[in-house]
Amino acid sequence: MKRPYTALITGANAGIGLALAGKLLGQGYRVIGTSRTGYIDALSHPQLYCLQLDVRDAASIEACKQAITRMATSIDLLVNNAGVADDVFHTVPERASFENTFSTNVTGLVFFTEAVVGLVPPGGQIVNISTDMALLTEVAMNGPAYRMSKGAVNIYTKMLAQRLTEKKITVTAIHPGWVRTKLGGDQAPLLPEASAAGILDIIQTQKNSGEFRNVATGKHFAL
């Protein structure tokens, strides 16, 4: 009997992460979700497990890694979804929000990935939730820290894809669309469930590593 695939989703307690967890559970995955509190109150399933993780804290990353290794021998799908956009409606960089954004979106994402990448088997996938706002062709004045942090995520995606080529691990940066979440705001046109459905479709069909994929438009290109 084939074992169920295991997915690891950071920031799975709300928004896109929560919706994607539900979609993957519906596909038969065992899902390990993380949140800063260690709880996912909005979703209950026998194959859903929640771990405490604050990606800004090295000790929290190590503790989460140790908990994961006690639960799973491999992670077939890692979705780096946890992120913040403190200054998305501002045009001038502000130090506190800048440091928090980079600590979460870049440093946290990179070092959590590095902590667990050894659990991803050949044929596995790593998905980094990014944004088209970070593309040079789409740069505008607002959200300086958010745009720059996600630009760094795109660069890390390409570097990691190159590094993991021989292991046949696919690494993809995904723009989830403008989604109606705490981060995206009430004016966003996409509901988290619609975005999660698009992300799931990419996960199930993605073949080329090192790509940027856009849920909203379907466009994709090599980074």
PyMOL commands that place a pseudoatom at each C-alpha (Angstrom):
pseudoatom trace, name=CA, resn=MET, resi=1, chain=A, elem=C, hetatm=0, pos=[0.000, 0.000, 0.000]
pseudoatom trace, name=CA, resn=LYS, resi=2, chain=A, elem=C, hetatm=0, pos=[1.393, 3.373, -1.032]
pseudoatom trace, name=CA, resn=ARG, resi=3, chain=A, elem=C, hetatm=0, pos=[2.022, 5.782, 1.824]
pseudoatom trace, name=CA, resn=PRO, resi=4, chain=A, elem=C, hetatm=0, pos=[0.114, 9.081, 1.778]
pseudoatom trace, name=CA, resn=TYR, resi=5, chain=A, elem=C, hetatm=0, pos=[2.042, 12.081, 0.537]
pseudoatom trace, name=CA, resn=THR, resi=6, chain=A, elem=C, hetatm=0, pos=[3.075, 14.504, 3.264]
pseudoatom trace, name=CA, resn=ALA, resi=7, chain=A, elem=C, hetatm=0, pos=[2.806, 18.266, 2.782]
pseudoatom trace, name=CA, resn=LEU, resi=8, chain=A, elem=C, hetatm=0, pos=[4.342, 20.881, 5.063]
pseudoatom trace, name=CA, resn=ILE, resi=9, chain=A, elem=C, hetatm=0, pos=[2.736, 24.340, 4.915]
pseudoatom trace, name=CA, resn=THR, resi=10, chain=A, elem=C, hetatm=0, pos=[3.994, 27.331, 6.887]
pseudoatom trace, name=CA, resn=GLY, resi=11, chain=A, elem=C, hetatm=0, pos=[1.389, 29.878, 7.953]
pseudoatom trace, name=CA, resn=ALA, resi=12, chain=A, elem=C, hetatm=0, pos=[-1.425, 27.344, 7.606]
pseudoatom trace, name=CA, resn=ASN, resi=13, chain=A, elem=C, hetatm=0, pos=[-3.739, 28.894, 10.180]
pseudoatom trace, name=CA, resn=ALA, resi=14, chain=A, elem=C, hetatm=0, pos=[-5.425, 31.449, 7.901]
pseudoatom trace, name=CA, resn=GLY, resi=15, chain=A, elem=C, hetatm=0, pos=[-5.838, 32.731, 4.363]
pseudoatom trace, name=CA, resn=ILE, resi=16, chain=A, elem=C, hetatm=0, pos=[-4.125, 30.935, 1.498]
pseudoatom trace, name=CA, resn=GLY, resi=17, chain=A, elem=C, hetatm=0, pos=[-2.269, 28.513, 3.761]
pseudoatom trace, name=CA, resn=LEU, resi=18, chain=A, elem=C, hetatm=0, pos=[-5.468, 27.386, 5.453]
pseudoatom trace, name=CA, resn=ALA, resi=19, chain=A, elem=C, hetatm=0, pos=[-7.333, 27.022, 2.162]
pseudoatom trace, name=CA, resn=LEU, resi=20, chain=A, elem=C, hetatm=0, pos=[-4.460, 25.074, 0.594]
pseudoatom trace, name=CA, resn=ALA, resi=21, chain=A, elem=C, hetatm=0, pos=[-4.291, 22.768, 3.607]
pseudoatom trace, name=CA, resn=GLY, resi=22, chain=A, elem=C, hetatm=0, pos=[-7.960, 21.950, 3.077]
pseudoatom trace, name=CA, resn=LYS, resi=23, chain=A, elem=C, hetatm=0, pos=[-7.430, 21.277, -0.631]
pseudoatom trace, name=CA, resn=LEU, resi=24, chain=A, elem=C, hetatm=0, pos=[-4.471, 18.974, 0.006]
pseudoatom trace, name=CA, resn=LEU, resi=25, chain=A, elem=C, hetatm=0, pos=[-6.325, 17.067, 2.710]
pseudoatom trace, name=CA, resn=GLY, resi=26, chain=A, elem=C, hetatm=0, pos=[-9.075, 16.539, 0.155]
pseudoatom trace, name=CA, resn=GLN, resi=27, chain=A, elem=C, hetatm=0, pos=[-6.483, 15.039, -2.176]
pseudoatom trace, name=CA, resn=GLY, resi=28, chain=A, elem=C, hetatm=0, pos=[-5.403, 12.496, 0.438]
pseudoatom trace, name=CA, resn=TYR, resi=29, chain=A, elem=C, hetatm=0, pos=[-2.302, 14.281, 1.707]
pseudoatom trace, name=CA, resn=ARG, resi=30, chain=A, elem=C, hetatm=0, pos=[-1.187, 14.203, 5.283]
pseudoatom trace, name=CA, resn=VAL, resi=31, chain=A, elem=C, hetatm=0, pos=[-0.683, 17.879, 6.104]
pseudoatom trace, name=CA, resn=ILE, resi=32, chain=A, elem=C, hetatm=0, pos=[1.646, 19.357, 8.692]
pseudoatom trace, name=CA, resn=GLY, resi=33, chain=A, elem=C, hetatm=0, pos=[0.759, 23.009, 9.128]
pseudoatom trace, name=CA, resn=THR, resi=34, chain=A, elem=C, hetatm=0, pos=[2.604, 25.594, 11.147]
pseudoatom trace, name=CA, resn=SER, resi=35, chain=A, elem=C, hetatm=0, pos=[1.468, 28.723, 12.920]
pseudoatom trace, name=CA, resn=ARG, resi=36, chain=A, elem=C, hetatm=0, pos=[3.018, 31.065, 15.448]
pseudoatom trace, name=CA, resn=THR, resi=37, chain=A, elem=C, hetatm=0, pos=[0.520, 29.898, 18.081]
pseudoatom trace, name=CA, resn=GLY, resi=38, chain=A, elem=C, hetatm=0, pos=[0.825, 26.205, 17.299]
pseudoatom trace, name=CA, resn=TYR, resi=39, chain=A, elem=C, hetatm=0, pos=[-2.893, 25.958, 16.545]
pseudoatom trace, name=CA, resn=ILE, resi=40, chain=A, elem=C, hetatm=0, pos=[-5.108, 25.844, 13.453]
pseudoatom trace, name=CA, resn=ASP, resi=41, chain=A, elem=C, hetatm=0, pos=[-8.555, 26.552, 14.863]
pseudoatom trace, name=CA, resn=ALA, resi=42, chain=A, elem=C, hetatm=0, pos=[-10.477, 26.884, 11.597]
pseudoatom trace, name=CA, resn=LEU, resi=43, chain=A, elem=C, hetatm=0, pos=[-9.816, 23.374, 10.262]
pseudoatom trace, name=CA, resn=SER, resi=44, chain=A, elem=C, hetatm=0, pos=[-10.090, 19.916, 11.770]
pseudoatom trace, name=CA, resn=HIS, resi=45, chain=A, elem=C, hetatm=0, pos=[-9.080, 16.687, 10.042]
pseudoatom trace, name=CA, resn=PRO, resi=46, chain=A, elem=C, hetatm=0, pos=[-7.532, 13.409, 11.233]
pseudoatom trace, name=CA, resn=GLN, resi=47, chain=A, elem=C, hetatm=0, pos=[-4.645, 13.906, 8.794]
pseudoatom trace, name=CA, resn=LEU, resi=48, chain=A, elem=C, hetatm=0, pos=[-3.930, 17.505, 9.820]
pseudoatom trace, name=CA, resn=TYR, resi=49, chain=A, elem=C, hetatm=0, pos=[-1.205, 18.231, 12.353]
pseudoatom trace, name=CA, resn=CYS, resi=50, chain=A, elem=C, hetatm=0, pos=[-0.154, 21.637, 13.608]
pseudoatom trace, name=CA, resn=LEU, resi=51, chain=A, elem=C, hetatm=0, pos=[3.234, 22.697, 14.933]
pseudoatom trace, name=CA, resn=GLN, resi=52, chain=A, elem=C, hetatm=0, pos=[4.365, 25.959, 16.473]
pseudoatom trace, name=CA, resn=LEU, resi=53, chain=A, elem=C, hetatm=0, pos=[6.767, 27.929, 14.306]
pseudoatom trace, name=CA, resn=ASP, resi=54, chain=A, elem=C, hetatm=0, pos=[7.997, 31.503, 14.255]
pseudoatom trace, name=CA, resn=VAL, resi=55, chain=A, elem=C, hetatm=0, pos=[10.344, 31.645, 11.269]
pseudoatom trace, name=CA, resn=ARG, resi=56, chain=A, elem=C, hetatm=0, pos=[11.952, 34.792, 12.670]
pseudoatom trace, name=CA, resn=ASP, resi=57, chain=A, elem=C, hetatm=0, pos=[13.406, 32.757, 15.549]
pseudoatom trace, name=CA, resn=ALA, resi=58, chain=A, elem=C, hetatm=0, pos=[16.245, 30.266, 15.001]
pseudoatom trace, name=CA, resn=ALA, resi=59, chain=A, elem=C, hetatm=0, pos=[15.351, 28.265, 18.109]
pseudoatom trace, name=CA, resn=SER, resi=60, chain=A, elem=C, hetatm=0, pos=[11.751, 27.973, 16.935]
pseudoatom trace, name=CA, resn=ILE, resi=61, chain=A, elem=C, hetatm=0, pos=[12.931, 26.712, 13.542]
pseudoatom trace, name=CA, resn=GLU, resi=62, chain=A, elem=C, hetatm=0, pos=[15.118, 24.070, 15.188]
pseudoatom trace, name=CA, resn=ALA, resi=63, chain=A, elem=C, hetatm=0, pos=[12.343, 22.947, 17.552]
pseudoatom trace, name=CA, resn=CYS, resi=64, chain=A, elem=C, hetatm=0, pos=[9.894, 22.684, 14.656]
pseudoatom trace, name=CA, resn=LYS, resi=65, chain=A, elem=C, hetatm=0, pos=[12.391, 20.703, 12.603]
pseudoatom trace, name=CA, resn=GLN, resi=66, chain=A, elem=C, hetatm=0, pos=[12.884, 18.240, 15.447]
pseudoatom trace, name=CA, resn=ALA, resi=67, chain=A, elem=C, hetatm=0, pos=[9.117, 17.830, 15.808]
pseudoatom trace, name=CA, resn=ILE, resi=68, chain=A, elem=C, hetatm=0, pos=[8.747, 17.241, 12.070]
pseudoatom trace, name=CA, resn=THR, resi=69, chain=A, elem=C, hetatm=0, pos=[11.420, 14.544, 12.032]
pseudoatom trace, name=CA, resn=ARG, resi=70, chain=A, elem=C, hetatm=0, pos=[9.557, 12.731, 14.806]
pseudoatom trace, name=CA, resn=MET, resi=71, chain=A, elem=C, hetatm=0, pos=[6.391, 12.785, 12.713]
pseudoatom trace, name=CA, resn=ALA, resi=72, chain=A, elem=C, hetatm=0, pos=[7.586, 12.118, 9.165]
pseudoatom trace, name=CA, resn=THR, resi=73, chain=A, elem=C, hetatm=0, pos=[10.484, 10.433, 7.400]
pseudoatom trace, name=CA, resn=SER, resi=74, chain=A, elem=C, hetatm=0, pos=[10.025, 12.648, 4.353]
pseudoatom trace, name=CA, resn=ILE, resi=75, chain=A, elem=C, hetatm=0, pos=[8.253, 15.803, 3.171]
pseudoatom trace, name=CA, resn=ASP, resi=76, chain=A, elem=C, hetatm=0, pos=[6.953, 15.408, -0.369]
pseudoatom trace, name=CA, resn=LEU, resi=77, chain=A, elem=C, hetatm=0, pos=[5.749, 19.002, -0.633]
pseudoatom trace, name=CA, resn=LEU, resi=78, chain=A, elem=C, hetatm=0, pos=[7.021, 22.062, 1.225]
pseudoatom trace, name=CA, resn=VAL, resi=79, chain=A, elem=C, hetatm=0, pos=[4.963, 25.234, 0.808]
pseudoatom trace, name=CA, resn=ASN, resi=80, chain=A, elem=C, hetatm=0, pos=[6.632, 28.344, 2.211]
pseudoatom trace, name=CA, resn=ASN, resi=81, chain=A, elem=C, hetatm=0, pos=[3.485, 30.399, 2.664]
pseudoatom trace, name=CA, resn=ALA, resi=82, chain=A, elem=C, hetatm=0, pos=[4.129, 32.326, 5.904]
pseudoatom trace, name=CA, resn=GLY, resi=83, chain=A, elem=C, hetatm=0, pos=[4.757, 35.967, 5.153]
pseudoatom trace, name=CA, resn=VAL, resi=84, chain=A, elem=C, hetatm=0, pos=[3.964, 39.563, 6.041]
pseudoatom trace, name=CA, resn=ALA, resi=85, chain=A, elem=C, hetatm=0, pos=[3.352, 42.754, 4.083]
pseudoatom trace, name=CA, resn=ASP, resi=86, chain=A, elem=C, hetatm=0, pos=[3.645, 45.422, 6.753]
pseudoatom trace, name=CA, resn=ASP, resi=87, chain=A, elem=C, hetatm=0, pos=[4.301, 48.289, 4.344]
pseudoatom trace, name=CA, resn=VAL, resi=88, chain=A, elem=C, hetatm=0, pos=[2.307, 47.255, 1.277]
pseudoatom trace, name=CA, resn=PHE, resi=89, chain=A, elem=C, hetatm=0, pos=[0.321, 50.531, 1.307]
pseudoatom trace, name=CA, resn=HIS, resi=90, chain=A, elem=C, hetatm=0, pos=[3.324, 52.750, 2.113]
pseudoatom trace, name=CA, resn=THR, resi=91, chain=A, elem=C, hetatm=0, pos=[5.855, 54.292, -0.266]
pseudoatom trace, name=CA, resn=VAL, resi=92, chain=A, elem=C, hetatm=0, pos=[8.696, 55.225, 2.096]
pseudoatom trace, name=CA, resn=PRO, resi=93, chain=A, elem=C, hetatm=0, pos=[10.748, 52.469, 3.805]
pseudoatom trace, name=CA, resn=GLU, resi=94, chain=A, elem=C, hetatm=0, pos=[10.317, 52.364, 7.579]
pseudoatom trace, name=CA, resn=ARG, resi=95, chain=A, elem=C, hetatm=0, pos=[12.961, 50.544, 9.599]
pseudoatom trace, name=CA, resn=ALA, resi=96, chain=A, elem=C, hetatm=0, pos=[10.829, 48.462, 11.980]
pseudoatom trace, name=CA, resn=SER, resi=97, chain=A, elem=C, hetatm=0, pos=[8.476, 47.126, 9.306]
pseudoatom trace, name=CA, resn=PHE, resi=98, chain=A, elem=C, hetatm=0, pos=[11.407, 46.682, 6.907]
pseudoatom trace, name=CA, resn=GLU, resi=99, chain=A, elem=C, hetatm=0, pos=[13.308, 44.514, 9.396]
pseudoatom trace, name=CA, resn=ASN, resi=100, chain=A, elem=C, hetatm=0, pos=[10.221, 42.474, 10.315]
pseudoatom trace, name=CA, resn=THR, resi=101, chain=A, elem=C, hetatm=0, pos=[9.357, 41.909, 6.657]
pseudoatom trace, name=CA, resn=PHE, resi=102, chain=A, elem=C, hetatm=0, pos=[12.826, 40.706, 5.720]
pseudoatom trace, name=CA, resn=SER, resi=103, chain=A, elem=C, hetatm=0, pos=[13.149, 38.619, 8.893]
pseudoatom trace, name=CA, resn=THR, resi=104, chain=A, elem=C, hetatm=0, pos=[9.913, 36.813, 8.030]
pseudoatom trace, name=CA, resn=ASN, resi=105, chain=A, elem=C, hetatm=0, pos=[9.798, 36.732, 4.247]
pseudoatom trace, name=CA, resn=VAL, resi=106, chain=A, elem=C, hetatm=0, pos=[13.476, 36.180, 3.486]
pseudoatom trace, name=CA, resn=THR, resi=107, chain=A, elem=C, hetatm=0, pos=[15.645, 35.122, 6.436]
pseudoatom trace, name=CA, resn=GLY, resi=108, chain=A, elem=C, hetatm=0, pos=[12.908, 32.979, 7.960]
pseudoatom trace, name=CA, resn=LEU, resi=109, chain=A, elem=C, hetatm=0, pos=[11.910, 31.364, 4.685]
pseudoatom trace, name=CA, resn=VAL, resi=110, chain=A, elem=C, hetatm=0, pos=[15.488, 30.602, 3.691]
pseudoatom trace, name=CA, resn=PHE, resi=111, chain=A, elem=C, hetatm=0, pos=[16.634, 29.130, 6.978]
pseudoatom trace, name=CA, resn=PHE, resi=112, chain=A, elem=C, hetatm=0, pos=[13.468, 27.135, 7.592]
pseudoatom trace, name=CA, resn=THR, resi=113, chain=A, elem=C, hetatm=0, pos=[13.850, 25.669, 4.103]
pseudoatom trace, name=CA, resn=GLU, resi=114, chain=A, elem=C, hetatm=0, pos=[17.491, 24.863, 4.754]
pseudoatom trace, name=CA, resn=ALA, resi=115, chain=A, elem=C, hetatm=0, pos=[16.510, 23.175, 8.021]
pseudoatom trace, name=CA, resn=VAL, resi=116, chain=A, elem=C, hetatm=0, pos=[14.048, 20.762, 6.370]
pseudoatom trace, name=CA, resn=VAL, resi=117, chain=A, elem=C, hetatm=0, pos=[15.259, 20.441, 2.770]
pseudoatom trace, name=CA, resn=GLY, resi=118, chain=A, elem=C, hetatm=0, pos=[17.053, 17.200, 3.646]
pseudoatom trace, name=CA, resn=LEU, resi=119, chain=A, elem=C, hetatm=0, pos=[13.630, 15.633, 4.241]
pseudoatom trace, name=CA, resn=VAL, resi=120, chain=A, elem=C, hetatm=0, pos=[12.439, 16.351, 0.695]
pseudoatom trace, name=CA, resn=PRO, resi=121, chain=A, elem=C, hetatm=0, pos=[12.933, 13.199, -1.410]
pseudoatom trace, name=CA, resn=PRO, resi=122, chain=A, elem=C, hetatm=0, pos=[13.754, 12.959, -5.130]
pseudoatom trace, name=CA, resn=GLY, resi=123, chain=A, elem=C, hetatm=0, pos=[10.637, 13.933, -7.025]
pseudoatom trace, name=CA, resn=GLY, resi=124, chain=A, elem=C, hetatm=0, pos=[9.503, 16.205, -4.196]
pseudoatom trace, name=CA, resn=GLN, resi=125, chain=A, elem=C, hetatm=0, pos=[8.499, 19.834, -4.537]
pseudoatom trace, name=CA, resn=ILE, resi=126, chain=A, elem=C, hetatm=0, pos=[9.233, 23.135, -2.836]
pseudoatom trace, name=CA, resn=VAL, resi=127, chain=A, elem=C, hetatm=0, pos=[6.827, 26.014, -3.439]
pseudoatom trace, name=CA, resn=ASN, resi=128, chain=A, elem=C, hetatm=0, pos=[7.659, 29.563, -2.386]
pseudoatom trace, name=CA, resn=ILE, resi=129, chain=A, elem=C, hetatm=0, pos=[4.679, 31.909, -2.294]
pseudoatom trace, name=CA, resn=SER, resi=130, chain=A, elem=C, hetatm=0, pos=[5.846, 35.094, -3.990]
pseudoatom trace, name=CA, resn=THR, resi=131, chain=A, elem=C, hetatm=0, pos=[4.178, 37.972, -5.838]
pseudoatom trace, name=CA, resn=ASP, resi=132, chain=A, elem=C, hetatm=0, pos=[4.228, 39.571, -9.260]
pseudoatom trace, name=CA, resn=MET, resi=133, chain=A, elem=C, hetatm=0, pos=[4.799, 42.840, -7.389]
pseudoatom trace, name=CA, resn=ALA, resi=134, chain=A, elem=C, hetatm=0, pos=[8.422, 41.703, -7.040]
pseudoatom trace, name=CA, resn=LEU, resi=135, chain=A, elem=C, hetatm=0, pos=[9.025, 41.417, -10.782]
pseudoatom trace, name=CA, resn=LEU, resi=136, chain=A, elem=C, hetatm=0, pos=[11.151, 44.231, -12.211]
pseudoatom trace, name=CA, resn=THR, resi=137, chain=A, elem=C, hetatm=0, pos=[8.545, 44.828, -14.914]
pseudoatom trace, name=CA, resn=GLU, resi=138, chain=A, elem=C, hetatm=0, pos=[5.891, 45.394, -12.233]
pseudoatom trace, name=CA, resn=VAL, resi=139, chain=A, elem=C, hetatm=0, pos=[7.787, 47.536, -9.732]
pseudoatom trace, name=CA, resn=ALA, resi=140, chain=A, elem=C, hetatm=0, pos=[5.889, 50.531, -8.337]
pseudoatom trace, name=CA, resn=MET, resi=141, chain=A, elem=C, hetatm=0, pos=[6.485, 52.866, -5.390]
pseudoatom trace, name=CA, resn=ASN, resi=142, chain=A, elem=C, hetatm=0, pos=[4.335, 51.132, -2.783]
pseudoatom trace, name=CA, resn=GLY, resi=143, chain=A, elem=C, hetatm=0, pos=[5.384, 48.278, -0.524]
pseudoatom trace, name=CA, resn=PRO, resi=144, chain=A, elem=C, hetatm=0, pos=[9.159, 48.751, -0.689]
pseudoatom trace, name=CA, resn=ALA, resi=145, chain=A, elem=C, hetatm=0, pos=[10.042, 46.093, 1.891]
pseudoatom trace, name=CA, resn=TYR, resi=146, chain=A, elem=C, hetatm=0, pos=[7.398, 43.659, 0.645]
pseudoatom trace, name=CA, resn=ARG, resi=147, chain=A, elem=C, hetatm=0, pos=[8.428, 43.956, -3.006]
pseudoatom trace, name=CA, resn=MET, resi=148, chain=A, elem=C, hetatm=0, pos=[12.144, 43.709, -2.262]
pseudoatom trace, name=CA, resn=SER, resi=149, chain=A, elem=C, hetatm=0, pos=[11.699, 40.770, 0.119]
pseudoatom trace, name=CA, resn=LYS, resi=150, chain=A, elem=C, hetatm=0, pos=[9.740, 38.782, -2.453]
pseudoatom trace, name=CA, resn=GLY, resi=151, chain=A, elem=C, hetatm=0, pos=[12.327, 39.678, -5.085]
pseudoatom trace, name=CA, resn=ALA, resi=152, chain=A, elem=C, hetatm=0, pos=[14.863, 37.991, -2.817]
pseudoatom trace, name=CA, resn=VAL, resi=153, chain=A, elem=C, hetatm=0, pos=[12.522, 34.975, -2.560]
pseudoatom trace, name=CA, resn=ASN, resi=154, chain=A, elem=C, hetatm=0, pos=[12.500, 34.717, -6.361]
pseudoatom trace, name=CA, resn=ILE, resi=155, chain=A, elem=C, hetatm=0, pos=[16.302, 34.762, -6.441]
pseudoatom trace, name=CA, resn=TYR, resi=156, chain=A, elem=C, hetatm=0, pos=[16.483, 32.081, -3.732]
pseudoatom trace, name=CA, resn=THR, resi=157, chain=A, elem=C, hetatm=0, pos=[13.985, 30.002, -5.711]
pseudoatom trace, name=CA, resn=LYS, resi=158, chain=A, elem=C, hetatm=0, pos=[16.265, 30.047, -8.749]
pseudoatom trace, name=CA, resn=MET, resi=159, chain=A, elem=C, hetatm=0, pos=[19.400, 29.317, -6.722]
pseudoatom trace, name=CA, resn=LEU, resi=160, chain=A, elem=C, hetatm=0, pos=[17.741, 26.436, -4.861]
pseudoatom trace, name=CA, resn=ALA, resi=161, chain=A, elem=C, hetatm=0, pos=[16.348, 25.004, -8.086]
pseudoatom trace, name=CA, resn=GLN, resi=162, chain=A, elem=C, hetatm=0, pos=[19.864, 24.889, -9.514]
pseudoatom trace, name=CA, resn=ARG, resi=163, chain=A, elem=C, hetatm=0, pos=[21.255, 23.340, -6.346]
pseudoatom trace, name=CA, resn=LEU, resi=164, chain=A, elem=C, hetatm=0, pos=[18.623, 20.595, -6.244]
pseudoatom trace, name=CA, resn=THR, resi=165, chain=A, elem=C, hetatm=0, pos=[18.653, 19.707, -9.938]
pseudoatom trace, name=CA, resn=GLU, resi=166, chain=A, elem=C, hetatm=0, pos=[20.517, 16.427, -9.447]
pseudoatom trace, name=CA, resn=LYS, resi=167, chain=A, elem=C, hetatm=0, pos=[18.084, 15.415, -6.705]
pseudoatom trace, name=CA, resn=LYS, resi=168, chain=A, elem=C, hetatm=0, pos=[15.167, 16.042, -9.104]
pseudoatom trace, name=CA, resn=ILE, resi=169, chain=A, elem=C, hetatm=0, pos=[13.401, 18.306, -6.617]
pseudoatom trace, name=CA, resn=THR, resi=170, chain=A, elem=C, hetatm=0, pos=[11.201, 20.927, -8.271]
pseudoatom trace, name=CA, resn=VAL, resi=171, chain=A, elem=C, hetatm=0, pos=[11.365, 24.438, -6.834]
pseudoatom trace, name=CA, resn=THR, resi=172, chain=A, elem=C, hetatm=0, pos=[8.742, 26.985, -7.904]
pseudoatom trace, name=CA, resn=ALA, resi=173, chain=A, elem=C, hetatm=0, pos=[7.840, 30.569, -7.016]
pseudoatom trace, name=CA, resn=ILE, resi=174, chain=A, elem=C, hetatm=0, pos=[4.095, 31.194, -7.249]
pseudoatom trace, name=CA, resn=HIS, resi=175, chain=A, elem=C, hetatm=0, pos=[2.137, 34.430, -7.403]
pseudoatom trace, name=CA, resn=PRO, resi=176, chain=A, elem=C, hetatm=0, pos=[-1.177, 33.421, -5.782]
pseudoatom trace, name=CA, resn=GLY, resi=177, chain=A, elem=C, hetatm=0, pos=[-3.122, 36.340, -7.203]
pseudoatom trace, name=CA, resn=TRP, resi=178, chain=A, elem=C, hetatm=0, pos=[-4.496, 39.304, -5.302]
pseudoatom trace, name=CA, resn=VAL, resi=179, chain=A, elem=C, hetatm=0, pos=[-6.305, 37.401, -2.564]
pseudoatom trace, name=CA, resn=ARG, resi=180, chain=A, elem=C, hetatm=0, pos=[-8.863, 38.544, 0.011]
pseudoatom trace, name=CA, resn=THR, resi=181, chain=A, elem=C, hetatm=0, pos=[-6.831, 37.890, 3.146]
pseudoatom trace, name=CA, resn=LYS, resi=182, chain=A, elem=C, hetatm=0, pos=[-5.457, 39.930, 6.025]
pseudoatom trace, name=CA, resn=LEU, resi=183, chain=A, elem=C, hetatm=0, pos=[-2.456, 40.632, 3.806]
pseudoatom trace, name=CA, resn=GLY, resi=184, chain=A, elem=C, hetatm=0, pos=[-4.383, 41.289, 0.578]
pseudoatom trace, name=CA, resn=GLY, resi=185, chain=A, elem=C, hetatm=0, pos=[-7.226, 43.347, 2.038]
pseudoatom trace, name=CA, resn=ASP, resi=186, chain=A, elem=C, hetatm=0, pos=[-10.985, 43.349, 1.520]
pseudoatom trace, name=CA, resn=GLN, resi=187, chain=A, elem=C, hetatm=0, pos=[-10.813, 44.781, -2.012]
pseudoatom trace, name=CA, resn=ALA, resi=188, chain=A, elem=C, hetatm=0, pos=[-8.942, 41.784, -3.440]
pseudoatom trace, name=CA, resn=PRO, resi=189, chain=A, elem=C, hetatm=0, pos=[-10.919, 39.938, -6.140]
pseudoatom trace, name=CA, resn=LEU, resi=190, chain=A, elem=C, hetatm=0, pos=[-9.841, 36.362, -5.328]
pseudoatom trace, name=CA, resn=LEU, resi=191, chain=A, elem=C, hetatm=0, pos=[-11.048, 34.296, -2.410]
pseudoatom trace, name=CA, resn=PRO, resi=192, chain=A, elem=C, hetatm=0, pos=[-8.425, 32.111, -0.690]
pseudoatom trace, name=CA, resn=GLU, resi=193, chain=A, elem=C, hetatm=0, pos=[-10.175, 28.947, -1.914]
pseudoatom trace, name=CA, resn=ALA, resi=194, chain=A, elem=C, hetatm=0, pos=[-9.862, 30.029, -5.555]
pseudoatom trace, name=CA, resn=SER, resi=195, chain=A, elem=C, hetatm=0, pos=[-6.203, 30.903, -5.114]
pseudoatom trace, name=CA, resn=ALA, resi=196, chain=A, elem=C, hetatm=0, pos=[-5.542, 27.592, -3.345]
pseudoatom trace, name=CA, resn=ALA, resi=197, chain=A, elem=C, hetatm=0, pos=[-7.218, 25.704, -6.202]
pseudoatom trace, name=CA, resn=GLY, resi=198, chain=A, elem=C, hetatm=0, pos=[-4.871, 27.410, -8.654]
pseudoatom trace, name=CA, resn=ILE, resi=199, chain=A, elem=C, hetatm=0, pos=[-1.827, 26.639, -6.523]
pseudoatom trace, name=CA, resn=LEU, resi=200, chain=A, elem=C, hetatm=0, pos=[-2.905, 22.999, -6.233]
pseudoatom trace, name=CA, resn=ASP, resi=201, chain=A, elem=C, hetatm=0, pos=[-3.239, 22.775, -10.008]
pseudoatom trace, name=CA, resn=ILE, resi=202, chain=A, elem=C, hetatm=0, pos=[0.321, 24.055, -10.394]
pseudoatom trace, name=CA, resn=ILE, resi=203, chain=A, elem=C, hetatm=0, pos=[1.588, 21.597, -7.787]
pseudoatom trace, name=CA, resn=GLN, resi=204, chain=A, elem=C, hetatm=0, pos=[-0.049, 18.712, -9.635]
pseudoatom trace, name=CA, resn=THR, resi=205, chain=A, elem=C, hetatm=0, pos=[1.174, 19.715, -13.111]
pseudoatom trace, name=CA, resn=GLN, resi=206, chain=A, elem=C, hetatm=0, pos=[4.485, 21.526, -12.568]
pseudoatom trace, name=CA, resn=LYS, resi=207, chain=A, elem=C, hetatm=0, pos=[7.391, 19.889, -14.369]
pseudoatom trace, name=CA, resn=ASN, resi=208, chain=A, elem=C, hetatm=0, pos=[10.053, 22.592, -14.758]
pseudoatom trace, name=CA, resn=SER, resi=209, chain=A, elem=C, hetatm=0, pos=[12.094, 23.702, -11.762]
pseudoatom trace, name=CA, resn=GLY, resi=210, chain=A, elem=C, hetatm=0, pos=[13.095, 27.324, -11.269]
pseudoatom trace, name=CA, resn=GLU, resi=211, chain=A, elem=C, hetatm=0, pos=[9.920, 28.826, -12.720]
pseudoatom trace, name=CA, resn=PHE, resi=212, chain=A, elem=C, hetatm=0, pos=[7.702, 31.709, -11.674]
pseudoatom trace, name=CA, resn=ARG, resi=213, chain=A, elem=C, hetatm=0, pos=[4.004, 30.825, -11.974]
pseudoatom trace, name=CA, resn=ASN, resi=214, chain=A, elem=C, hetatm=0, pos=[1.064, 33.224, -11.867]
pseudoatom trace, name=CA, resn=VAL, resi=215, chain=A, elem=C, hetatm=0, pos=[-2.214, 31.776, -10.575]
pseudoatom trace, name=CA, resn=ALA, resi=216, chain=A, elem=C, hetatm=0, pos=[-4.234, 34.783, -11.744]
pseudoatom trace, name=CA, resn=THR, resi=217, chain=A, elem=C, hetatm=0, pos=[-3.083, 34.826, -15.376]
pseudoatom trace, name=CA, resn=GLY, resi=218, chain=A, elem=C, hetatm=0, pos=[-1.672, 31.346, -15.943]
pseudoatom trace, name=CA, resn=LYS, resi=219, chain=A, elem=C, hetatm=0, pos=[1.580, 32.858, -17.195]
pseudoatom trace, name=CA, resn=HIS, resi=220, chain=A, elem=C, hetatm=0, pos=[4.865, 31.190, -16.325]
pseudoatom trace, name=CA, resn=PHE, resi=221, chain=A, elem=C, hetatm=0, pos=[8.510, 31.714, -17.149]
pseudoatom trace, name=CA, resn=ALA, resi=222, chain=A, elem=C, hetatm=0, pos=[11.966, 30.652, -16.029]
pseudoatom trace, name=CA, resn=LEU, resi=223, chain=A, elem=C, hetatm=0, pos=[13.469, 32.856, -13.353]
for i in range(1, 223): cmd.bond("trace and resi %d" % i, "trace and resi %d" % (i + 1))
show_as sticks, trace
zoom trace
